[in-house]
Amino acid sequence: MSEPNAAEDVFVDLAELEDETPTLWRLIVDAAPRSGAANMAIDQAIAEACAAGDSLPTVRFYRWNPPAVSLGRLQSSADIDALRVAELGYEIVRRPTGGRAILHTDEFTYSVAAAMQHPLMRGGVMDAYLRISNALLAGLHRLGAPAEKAPGDVRVGAEVSAVCFEAPSAYEITVGSRKLMGSAQSRRANYVLQHGSLPLVGDITRLIDALALAPNEAALLRAELRERACTLAQALGVSDDSEAVSFACVVAAMQAGFATALHLSLEPSELTAAEVRRSAALIRTQFGSDPWNRQR
């Protein structure tokens, strides 16, 4: 990732918009969970449509079923114990963005897609990352979470494990010293795609069961992850069955957070016919293909 520009530039950008009409973006909220292959294919199809000027810039909120372990675009598939993943009933999918492994279950996932020249995407990777982090924080604060973003100079070192939630990087969302949200961004083919994961409930260490680790290594990493990451329920201090951590409640808060923090008018919509066709092709050729997902 590139170094961020001065953070003040970002706030000046948004302050300049306050007296203008909110920018029209599309909002897609998936009513039902989808497979890992479908979710990644849809995100990429939307991003490509935005780059071509065929779709409005889009915020999408979604879930996963069955649970899936997603690998970063360049992550080695050897990090994952494929047999154990199958036993657990999880899928394996490779993200079009970077980062390390995530178990997607009991979570809220967002994606943001826009053409690279869009004003909110201008600058480098970290400039857009900061803007989106501010929107995520606005949504989390509406839920009552005491969330903050990691400083812009934080970088994840090479010694970090295969687990995405082990440590926050620049502008990722934390509660106290624990990571709450992880995100990753891709900038290619004239589009910017960023998506990220908010674990709502459950055991934050479940991913460890899917990793190719010796028993002693797994036990150590499980203990570290429990200390360094948390779910939204833990951040709010509520039970896992609380309405405060339901998908619907988080969607409403995040929709308001994106609209206010980024000065957007979010128009509820659905995938276009072209995006449906493109995502189906991407499932066949990439995200639903076991050899493609394990190519590294």
Helices and strands as residue ranges (DSSP letters): H 7-17, E 23-29, H 36-52, E 58-62, E 68-71, G 77-79, H 82-88, E 91-94, E 102-104, E 107-115, G 119-121, H 125-143, E 148-149, G 164-166, E 173-175, E 178-188, E 191-199, G 206-210, H 215-228, H 232-236, G 243-245, H 247-262, E 264-268, H 273-282, I 283-287, H 290-293
